[in-house]
Amino acid sequence: MTESSLLEPHDLPARWRHKRVFTLVDTRFTTSFFLAAWQSWRDDDARCERLHVVAIAPLDALDEAPSNHASPLADELARAWPMRVPGMHRLEFDAGRVVLTLAVGDDAHALISSLWLRADAFRVDMTDADRTDDPRRLCKALARLAGDGALVRIRAREPMHAPLRRALEASGFEVTANAAAPDALSARFAPRWRVRRHEPPLACDTRTREAIVIGAGLAGCAVSSRLAARGWRVTLIDRHALPARDASGNPAGVFHPIVWRDDSVAARLTRAGFLDALHRWRALEAAGHDLHRSDAGLLQIADTPEDADALAAAIARFDYPHGYVQPMTRAEASAMAGIAVARGGWFFPHGGAISPAAVCAAQLAAGAGRIATRMNTEVARIAHDGHVWQTFDAHGNEIASAPVMVLANAHDAARLAGLYGQPTRIVRGQLSVLGASALDALRVPVIGEGYAVPMGARGTLIGATYDIDDSSSEIRDAGHVENMERLEGMLPGLSLTPGEVRQGRVAFRCVTSDRMPMIGQLADESAARRDAHRLSGAWPLDLPRMPGLFGAFAFGSRGLIWATLAAELIASKIEGEPWPIERDLAESIDPARFLLRALRHADFGPA
């Protein structure tokens, strides 16, 4: 059976016709099937507005970019082929209207269970299964993701047909005969009883596709850009005269993933954010925007020699490709940096430094015509009238209203939303710009206990202090000294003096107690507290949510890494599209996680 013939039972042109979003899940990725679906979509004048193909793939499927497919579409896929690392990889084509999300790893069942989406069709390959395999787990997973009427096409050997039929019917599917394809089963999701605890995601129920975004830094500009790309009209509000004035206004920022001894949630999340940011930035650069992005990589110096050895072993154990990260001895790191370093570490070939303000400007320019900015505007209060969200100034005058609102204004987001338990704190960060110094020989950005970013004729940026709950914007000599001392711990023998400081800058980070960001739909905390007893054993999907209210804040020092991924996750939630990351990762950054912990422990102190 050809790959393209597998499109026929789903009757895709008829099923996606006039739909806004159509989602096809493929449990065993093959290039030819994706290309056939993509070409079919292109050939159909009545196609859906956005086609999502979500496919499961083993890690070794990423060893090489697709080849031997002589077509322009295959060439596009090869150019977008992701790095060989596990996780979710989102690739976009045809101006973002065709989206391939690859869920990559060596446990296919776990990957399917990690997805969160509403599927319109499934392609399932079980040709390797035999009588000893139990299909019930798979069929339950499909039922958890299936939209009403979703079609399933399963290839399997004949001995598996009877247990598959029973498992499908027990999970809410109606199996249909298909005499023309004896090696396949077809079924339609039409449950006669409730078969799942939670309904898969749907788009926000709005009459108009309009949104308000509060905060014009990295988070707010990224969210505005992703919504505008989907056809939304966005009102972007900020208290400053121009975008990117707070922490996003720093002269440069470093970007890199986290690599540690285990593949923790933080490591997986920063990897996903790092790869998504690279994808978004490259698209902006291809459109002609200069993001002032360095291109020589980034070097991280280990805190101790033992850490350097442990990370080298972890990099080998995880089999990360050299294009992602490389272990470095002290000698190798010194040669890479151009100056002596204190210890070995690891090198990120695609890490580096970039201008946050240039990123913000490019994102707003990409959304021109759909993003209206309201600068010099302070939002004192927000409210929901049952239909739309409203913003008000200090005098009670309405600024703007829309059915969807995204709070992307750092520490002030928690105040506007009235979040339980004051979950965020401010951290003052003072950075220093050095003039001519021994750092002039530095070839790449270097991070560790501190950081140093070569900026050419503008000097070298170093920093930054980490002053918790300090709201002073005063530039202090002690802060410059602290920055230099940290740097000398990484790069010994510099002998820097305060007289080399050309200028300083203070910005404020917003952090949570677990150092993870707040990204997603906000909970209806009043309703949750009223129903606290029932929700004492709740999971994130059980919580009542504020209709149309989302947050993207508390990024700490990782705004560059998390902003574009946060924007894509929020836009996907608003539109009811497949999530770009695994559900457990999304739950680790859910703004309601602190409320959830309080519910589980019956711990409600002062709000």
C-alpha positions in Angstrom: 0.0 0.0 0.0 1.4 3.4 -0.9 1.7 6.2 1.6 -0.6 8.5 -0.4 -3.3 5.8 -0.5 -3.5 6.0 3.2 -5.0 9.5 2.8 -8.0 8.2 1.0 -9.9 6.5 3.9 -9.8 9.7 5.8 -11.2 11.6 2.9 -9.1 14.5 4.0 -10.2 17.1 1.4 -13.9 16.6 2.4 -13.1 16.5 6.1 -10.9 19.6 6.3 -13.0 21.6 3.9 -13.9 25.0 5.3 -12.4 24.2 8.7 -10.1 26.6 10.5 -7.8 23.9 12.0 -7.5 20.3 11.1 -5.3 18.0 13.1 -3.9 14.6 11.8 -2.0 12.4 14.2 0.5 9.9 12.8 1.8 7.3 15.3 4.8 6.4 13.1 6.3 9.2 11.1 7.2 8.7 7.5 8.4 11.5 5.2 6.4 10.3 2.3 3.1 10.3 4.2 3.6 13.8 5.5 4.6 15.1 2.0 1.5 13.4 0.6 -0.8 15.1 3.1 1.0 18.5 2.6 0.6 18.2 -1.2 -3.0 17.2 -0.9 -3.6 20.3 1.3 -1.9 22.5 -1.3 -3.9 21.1 -4.2 -7.3 21.7 -2.4 -8.8 25.2 -3.0 -11.3 24.6 -0.1 -8.6 23.4 2.3 -8.5 24.2 6.0 -6.8 27.4 7.1 -4.2 25.5 9.2 -3.2 21.9 8.9 -1.4 20.3 11.8 0.3 16.9 11.4 1.5 15.6 14.8 3.8 12.6 14.3 5.7 10.2 16.6 9.3 9.5 15.6 12.2 7.5 17.2 15.3 9.5 17.9 17.3 7.8 15.2 14.7 9.1 12.6 16.5 12.5 13.0 19.9 11.1 12.2 19.7 12.6 8.7 17.5 15.0 6.9 15.0 13.4 4.5 16.4 12.6 1.1 15.4 10.7 -2.1 12.2 12.7 -2.4 12.6 14.7 -5.5 10.2 17.5 -4.9 10.2 21.1 -3.8 8.3 20.2 -0.6 10.9 17.6 0.3 13.6 20.2 -0.1 11.7 22.5 2.2 11.3 19.7 4.8 15.0 18.9 4.6 16.0 22.6 5.1 13.8 22.7 8.2 14.9 19.3 9.6 15.5 19.6 13.4 18.5 18.8 15.6 18.9 15.3 16.8 17.6 15.7 20.4 14.5 14.3 22.1 11.4 16.2 22.7 8.8 18.1 20.5 10.0 19.8 17.4 7.6 22.2 15.6 8.3 22.9 11.9 6.2 25.4 9.9 5.7 25.7 6.2 3.5 27.8 3.8 3.7 30.8 6.1 2.8 28.8 9.1 -0.4 27.3 7.6 1.1 23.7 7.5 2.6 22.7 10.8 4.5 19.4 11.5 5.1 18.7 15.1 7.5 15.8 15.7 7.3 14.1 19.1 10.7 12.4 19.2 11.9 9.7 21.6 12.3 6.0 22.0 9.0 5.2 23.8 6.2 5.7 21.4 3.4 4.9 24.0 4.9 7.5 26.4 5.1 10.1 23.6 1.5 9.6 22.5 0.4 9.9 26.2 2.4 13.2 26.4 0.4 14.9 23.6 -2.5 17.2 24.3 -4.6 18.0 21.3 -8.0 17.4 19.6 -7.4 15.1 16.6 -9.6 14.9 13.5 -7.9 11.9 12.1 -5.3 9.2 13.1 -2.9 7.1 11.1 -1.7 4.2 13.1 0.9 1.6 12.1 0.8 -1.6 14.1 2.3 -3.9 11.5 5.0 -5.0 13.9 2.5 -6.0 16.6 1.5 -9.6 17.2 -1.0 -11.5 19.4 1.1 -10.9 22.5 0.6 -7.1 22.2 -2.4 -5.6 24.0 -3.9 -2.7 22.0 -6.1 -1.4 24.8 -3.5 1.1 26.0 -3.1 2.5 22.5 -6.9 2.8 21.9 -7.4 4.5 25.2 -4.7 7.0 24.3 -6.4 7.7 20.9 -9.8 8.1 22.6 -8.3 10.7 25.0 -7.3 12.8 22.0 -10.1 12.2 19.5 -12.5 14.9 18.5 -16.1 14.1 17.7 -16.2 12.0 14.6 -12.5 11.6 14.4 -11.4 8.8 12.0 -8.8 6.2 12.7 -7.0 4.1 10.1 -4.9 1.3 11.6 -2.6 -0.9 9.6 -2.1 -4.3 11.3 -1.6 -7.9 10.5 -4.8 -9.9 10.4 -4.3 -11.8 13.8 -4.4 -8.4 15.5 -7.7 -7.3 14.0 -10.0 -9.0 16.5 -8.3 -7.6 19.6 -8.0 -4.2 18.0 -11.7 -4.2 17.1 -12.6 -5.0 20.7 -10.2 -2.3 22.1 -11.5 0.3 19.7 -15.1 -0.4 20.5 -14.4 -0.4 24.3 -12.8 3.1 23.9 -15.7 4.7 22.1 -15.0 4.0 18.4 -17.3 2.5 15.8 -15.4 0.1 13.6 -16.3 0.0 9.9 -15.5 -2.7 7.4 -13.1 -2.1 4.6 -13.0 -5.0 2.2 -10.6 -3.2 -0.1 -7.9 -3.0 2.5 -7.6 -6.4 4.3 -4.5 -5.3 6.2 -6.3 -2.2 7.8 -9.1 -1.3 10.2 -11.1 1.9 10.0 -13.1 3.4 12.9 -14.9 6.6 13.9 -15.0 8.1 17.3 -18.6 8.1 18.4 -18.8 7.1 22.1 -22.2 6.1 23.5 -21.0 6.9 27.0 -18.4 9.1 28.7 -15.0 7.5 28.0 -12.7 10.2 29.3 -12.2 12.5 32.3 -11.3 15.6 30.3 -12.3 16.8 26.9 -9.4 17.6 24.6 -8.7 21.3 23.9 -11.0 23.6 22.0 -10.5 27.1 20.8 -11.6 30.0 23.1 -15.2 30.8 22.6 -15.0 34.3 21.2 -17.2 36.3 18.8 -14.2 38.3 17.5 -10.5 37.4 17.1 -9.2 40.3 19.2 -6.8 40.3 22.1 -5.2 42.6 24.6 -1.6 42.0 25.6 -0.2 43.9 28.5 3.5 44.4 28.5 5.7 45.1 25.4 8.9 43.3 26.4 10.1 40.0 25.1 7.0 38.1 26.3 4.4 40.5 25.1 5.9 41.1 21.7 6.3 37.4 21.1 2.7 36.7 22.1 1.4 39.6 19.9 3.5 38.3 17.0 2.2 34.7 17.3 -1.5 35.8 17.6 -1.1 38.3 14.6 0.4 35.4 12.5 -2.9 33.6 13.1 -5.0 36.5 12.0 -5.8 38.1 15.4 -5.9 41.8 16.0 -3.9 42.7 19.1 -3.9 45.8 21.3 -0.4 45.9 22.9 -0.3 48.1 26.0 2.8 49.2 27.9 3.6 51.9 30.5 6.8 53.0 28.7 7.1 55.2 25.6 8.7 52.5 23.5 8.7 48.6 23.6 11.5 46.7 25.3 12.3 49.3 28.0 12.7 47.1 31.1 14.9 44.0 31.2 14.2 43.6 27.5 16.1 46.9 27.0 19.5 45.5 28.1 22.2 46.0 25.5 22.5 42.3 24.9 21.3 39.0 26.4 22.7 35.5 26.2 20.8 32.5 25.1 21.5 28.8 25.6 19.8 25.6 26.8 20.5 23.9 30.2 22.5 20.7 30.2 22.8 18.9 33.4 23.4 15.4 34.8 19.8 14.3 34.3 17.3 15.3 31.7 15.2 17.2 34.1 12.0 19.3 33.5 14.2 22.4 33.4 16.6 20.9 30.9 13.8 19.7 28.7 11.9 23.0 28.9 15.0 25.2 28.1 15.9 22.8 25.2 12.4 23.3 23.8 12.6 27.0 24.2 16.1 27.3 22.8 15.2 25.4 19.6 11.9 27.3 19.2 13.7 30.6 19.6 16.3 29.7 17.0 13.5 28.8 14.6 11.6 32.0 15.1 14.7 34.2 15.0 16.0 32.6 11.8 12.6 33.3 10.2 12.8 37.0 11.2 16.4 37.2 9.9 15.3 35.6 6.6 12.7 38.4 6.3 15.5 41.0 6.6 15.5 41.9 10.3 18.9 42.4 11.9 18.7 40.9 15.4 22.4 41.6 16.2 22.8 37.9 17.0 26.3 36.6 17.5 27.3 33.6 15.4 30.4 32.1 17.1 28.6 30.1 19.8 28.6 30.4 23.6 30.9 28.9 26.2 29.8 27.9 29.7 32.4 27.5 32.4 31.7 24.8 35.1 31.4 25.9 38.7 33.9 23.2 39.7 36.2 20.7 37.9 34.0 17.9 39.2 31.0 19.5 37.5 32.9 19.8 34.2 33.7 16.0 34.4 30.2 15.1 35.3 28.7 17.1 32.5 31.1 15.7 30.0 29.9 12.2 31.0 26.3 13.3 30.8 26.7 14.7 27.3 28.2 11.4 26.2 25.5 9.4 27.9 22.7 11.4 26.3 24.5 11.2 23.0 23.8 14.9 22.2 25.0 15.9 18.8 28.0 18.2 18.5 25.8 20.9 17.0 23.9 21.0 20.3 26.6 20.9 22.9 30.3 19.9 23.2 32.3 19.2 26.4 35.4 21.3 26.8 38.6 20.8 28.8 40.2 23.8 30.4 42.7 24.1 27.6 40.0 23.7 24.9 37.8 26.2 26.6 40.6 28.7 26.9 41.4 28.4 23.2 37.7 28.8 22.3 37.4 31.9 24.5 40.6 33.5 23.4 41.6 34.1 27.0 42.5 31.8 29.9 39.5 30.3 31.8 39.5 28.8 35.3 38.0 25.5 34.5 36.6 23.3 31.7 33.0 23.5 30.7 30.8 23.0 27.6 30.2 24.8 24.4 26.9 25.6 22.6 27.7 26.1 18.9 24.2 27.7 18.3 24.1 29.6 21.6 25.3 33.2 21.8 24.1 36.8 22.4 21.4 38.8 20.8 19.7 42.2 21.2 16.3 41.7 23.0 15.1 45.1 21.8 15.9 44.1 18.2 13.9 40.9 18.6 10.9 42.8 19.9 11.1 45.4 17.1 11.3 42.6 14.5 8.3 40.7 16.0 6.2 43.9 16.0 7.2 44.7 12.5 6.2 41.2 11.4 2.8 41.7 12.8 2.3 45.2 11.3 -1.3 45.9 10.5 -2.6 43.6 13.1 -0.8 44.9 16.2 -1.9 48.3 17.6 0.4 49.7 20.3 -0.8 51.8 23.2 2.4 53.2 24.8 2.7 55.5 27.8 -0.3 53.7 29.2 -0.5 52.4 32.7 -3.1 49.6 33.4 -4.4 50.1 37.0 -7.1 47.4 36.9 -8.6 44.7 34.7 -12.2 43.3 34.8 -14.3 40.8 33.0 -17.9 41.7 32.2 -19.0 38.2 31.3 -18.1 38.7 27.6 -14.9 40.7 27.3 -11.9 41.7 29.3 -11.5 45.4 30.1 -8.5 47.4 31.1 -8.8 50.6 33.1 -6.4 53.5 34.0 -5.9 55.0 37.4 -8.9 57.3 36.9 -11.3 54.5 36.0 -11.3 55.2 32.3 -11.5 52.2 30.0 -8.4 51.8 27.9 -9.3 48.8 25.7 -11.5 45.7 25.8 -11.3 42.3 24.0 -12.5 38.7 24.7 -8.9 37.5 25.2 -6.2 39.0 27.4 -2.6 38.0 28.0 -0.7 39.4 31.0 3.0 39.7 29.9 4.0 42.4 32.3 6.3 40.6 34.7 5.8 41.2 38.4 2.8 43.4 37.9 0.8 40.5 36.3 0.3 38.9 39.6 -1.2 42.1 41.0 -3.6 42.6 38.1 -4.7 39.0 38.2 -5.0 38.9 42.0 -3.0 35.6 42.2 -3.1 33.7 45.4 -0.1 33.8 47.7 2.0 36.4 45.9 3.8 33.9 43.7 6.3 36.2 42.2 9.2 38.3 43.5 11.4 40.9 41.9 15.2 40.5 41.5 17.3 43.6 40.8 20.0 43.0 38.3 22.8 45.5 37.7 25.1 45.1 34.7 28.3 46.8 33.7 29.7 47.8 30.3 33.5 47.8 30.2 35.6 49.9 27.9 39.0 48.8 26.6 40.3 46.0 28.8 41.9 42.6 28.9 38.5 41.3 27.8 38.9 42.8 24.3 40.5 39.4 23.3 37.3 37.5 24.2 36.0 35.7 21.1 32.6 34.4 22.3 30.1 35.1 25.0 31.1 33.3 28.2 28.8 32.4 31.1 29.1 30.7 34.5 29.1 32.5 37.8 28.6 35.6 35.8 28.7 36.4 32.1 30.7 38.4 29.6 29.5 39.4 26.2 31.8 41.0 23.6 30.0 43.8 21.8 32.8 45.1 19.5 33.2 48.9 19.6 30.6 49.1 22.3 32.8 47.3 24.8 32.1 44.2 26.9 28.9 43.6 28.8 29.3 41.9 32.1 26.9 41.0 34.9 24.7 40.7 36.6 23.9 41.1 40.2 21.1 39.1 41.8 19.5 41.3 44.5 16.2 39.7 45.6 13.4 42.0 46.7 15.5 45.1 46.0 13.6 47.7 44.1 16.2 50.4 43.9 17.1 51.6 40.4 20.3 53.3 41.6 23.5 52.2 39.9 26.0 51.2 42.6 29.7 51.0 42.6 29.4 47.9 44.7 27.4 46.2 41.9 30.2 46.9 39.4 32.8 45.4 41.8 30.6 42.3 42.3 30.2 41.8 38.5 34.0 42.0 38.0 34.7 39.7 40.9 32.4 37.1 39.5 34.0 37.4 36.1 37.5 37.0 37.6 36.3 33.7 39.2 35.7 32.4 35.7 38.5 34.2 33.8 41.4 34.5 36.2 44.2 37.0 35.8 42.1 39.8 34.4 42.8 42.4 37.2 39.8 44.5 36.3 39.2 47.9 38.0 36.1 50.0 38.5 37.7 52.7 36.3 37.2 50.4 33.3 33.4 50.6 33.7 32.0 52.7 30.9 28.3 52.6 32.0 25.9 50.6 34.1 22.2 49.6 33.8 19.7 48.3 36.3 16.8 46.1 35.3 14.4 43.9 37.3 13.7 40.2 36.8 10.5 38.6 37.9 10.9 35.1 39.4 8.9 32.4 41.2 9.9 30.3 44.1 10.5 27.3 41.9 12.3 29.4 39.2 10.0 28.3 36.5 7.9 30.7 34.4 4.2 31.3 34.5 2.8 30.4 31.1 -0.8 29.5 30.3 -4.4 30.1 31.2 -5.0 31.6 34.6 -7.2 29.7 37.1 -10.5 31.0 38.5 -9.0 31.2 42.0 -12.3 32.3 43.7 -14.2 29.4 42.2 -11.4 27.0 43.1 -11.3 28.1 46.7 -15.1 27.8 47.0 -14.8 24.2 45.8 -11.5 23.5 47.7 -12.7 20.2 49.3 -13.6 18.6 45.9 -10.4 19.9 44.3 -8.1 18.7 47.1 -6.9 15.9 44.8 -7.2 17.9 41.6 -4.9 17.9 38.6 -4.3 21.0 36.4 -7.0 20.1 33.9 -9.5 19.8 36.8 -9.2 23.5 37.8 -11.7 26.1 36.8 -10.1 28.7 34.5 -10.7 32.4 33.9 -12.3 32.6 30.4 -9.9 34.1 27.9 -7.3 35.2 30.5 -3.7 34.0 30.0 -0.3 34.8 31.5 3.3 34.9 30.2 5.6 36.2 32.9 8.2 35.4 35.6 10.8 34.5 33.0 13.7 35.4 35.4 16.9 35.5 33.4 15.6 33.3 30.6 13.3 35.6 28.7 15.1 35.0 25.5 14.8 31.3 25.8 11.2 31.1 27.0 9.4 34.0 25.3 8.8 32.5 21.8 7.8 29.1 23.2 5.5 30.7 25.7 3.9 32.7 22.9 3.4 29.6 20.7 1.9 27.6 23.7 -0.5 30.4 24.5 -1.6 31.0 20.9 -2.1 27.2 20.5 -4.3 27.1 23.6 -6.3 30.1 22.5 -6.9 28.5 19.0 -7.4 25.0 20.3 -4.4 23.7 18.4 -2.0 21.0 19.4 0.3 22.1 22.2 4.0 22.5 21.1 5.4 20.8 24.2 4.6 17.8 26.3 1.7 18.1 28.7 3.9 17.5 31.8 6.1 20.4 30.7 3.1 22.6 30.2 1.9 21.7 33.7 5.3 22.5 35.2 4.8 26.1 34.1 1.1 26.4 34.6 0.3 29.7 36.4 -2.2 27.7 38.6 0.5 25.3 40.0 0.9 27.2 43.3 -2.9 27.3 43.8 -3.0 23.6 43.0 -0.4 22.9 45.8 -2.4 24.9 48.2 -5.6 23.0 47.4 -3.8 19.6 47.8 -2.5 20.7 51.3 -5.6 22.6 52.3 -3.2 25.5 52.8 -4.9 28.9 52.3 -3.2 31.6 54.2 -3.7 35.3 53.4 -4.4 35.8 49.7 
